[in-house]
Amino acid sequence: MTEIVESSLPSFVFHSNRGTQVFRAALEPLGGREYRSADRHIDLLYFDQYQGKRPPQDVSVGFTLIKRQQTIPIDNKLQMANALIDAGINYPRVYFIEEDVPDEPDTLWYIKDPVGTAGKGICVVPREGIARNFEFGDIIQEAIQDLLLQDGKKFTLRVYVLVHEANVYLFQDGIVVLHGAVYDPQSVDPKVQYEHTGYMDRKTDIELSPFSDAPFYGEAMTNIRVSIASIFQSFKELLKHEEGNAYCLFGIDMLVRENMSSILIEINDRPNLIHTNIVNTRVNIPAIQAMYCVLNPDCCDHLPSGAKEFELIATL
C-alpha cells in the first residue's frame, strides 16, 4: 500500500460545533485542519445555531449548512407530514385530531410531539387510548406492525441523505439500531417499540451495527433508494433554490417491512453524528468524508480504497 505524502493532500479548513471528533477523524486524513481563531476563511462549516449559538464572525465561508428556515419544515414532524400528504404520500397514516383516526381493532398508534427528538415526547397506545394521551399540536401516526425483525426484535434504520445544489444523494451505508426487547406487535412497551436511549452503555441490550453488515442490506437499500428519491421530491420548493455553497446532511429514520419495503419515520436536519466506536469508524466518519468529496471533488482521490460513497438518486 502506497503511503500518501502529506504535502500531496489538498489543504482546507473545517469547523464544526457538533460531532467535532468525528469531523476531525474524517477530514484530517483528507488534508483538512480545524479552524483557529486567526483564520479568516473556513472551507467547510457545519455549525448548528440551536439555542442562539453563533458561528465565527468576520470570516468568509465556503460550504455552509442550508438555513434552518428551509429545513425546519422537514425536521418538524407535523410540517413534514403535511408536505408528504400534499404530495400524495400518507403511509404510515398520520392524523392531526383524534376524531379522524379510524376505529380499527388491534391497531396501535404513536402520539408524537412534532419537535421531540431521541424518543422524547412519544407514546404508543391502542386506538382507545388516543383520547387520554393526545394534546393539541401532537401528531398521531400509525404503528406499522408487519415489520422485518432481526433476532426476533424490532430495529430502526438511520440512513444519511445529502442535499446540495438541488441534488439528493444517499450514503451507501447506515446504522441498524436493534431494540433491546423481543418484538410483540401488540405491545405498548417503549423498549419494544421505540426506546433506544442508553445505547452507549456497554451493558445495554440495544445494539448498533453498520447497515451494510445486515443480510437484508442489498434488497432493503434498493427500496430505500426509490423511497427517499420520491420523498425528497415533496420538499422540492424548500430546497431547490439554495445557493451553490449550501448543503444539508439529513439523518433519516426508517423501518423495513416483511416485504422489504421501507417506511419513513422521521427526518433530522441536524442529526447526531456520534455513536458507538464501530459505527463511528465504519459509518459516520466515512459518511463525512464522502460528503466533503461531493462538495469538493478534488478530495475524492484521497478517499480510502473501497470507501462507500454518496450516490446521486434524484434532482429537485
Protein Blocks (a to p, Z undefined) as FASTA:
>chain_A
ZZddfklpccdddddfehklmmmmmmmmnopacddfkbcbdfbdcddfehhiacdehiac
fbdcddfklmmmmmpmklmmmmmmmnopacdcddfbfklpccdehiacddddfkbgehia
iacddfklmmmmpcghiacddddfbbcdeehiacddddddddeehiacddfbdcddddfb
dcdfkbcbfklmmpcghklpmkbmbdcddfklpmklmmmmmmmmmmmmmmmmmmmmmmmm
pcfkbccdddddddddfkopacdfbdcfbdcfbdcfklmmmmmmmmmmmmmmmmmmmlmm
mgcehiacdddfbdZZ
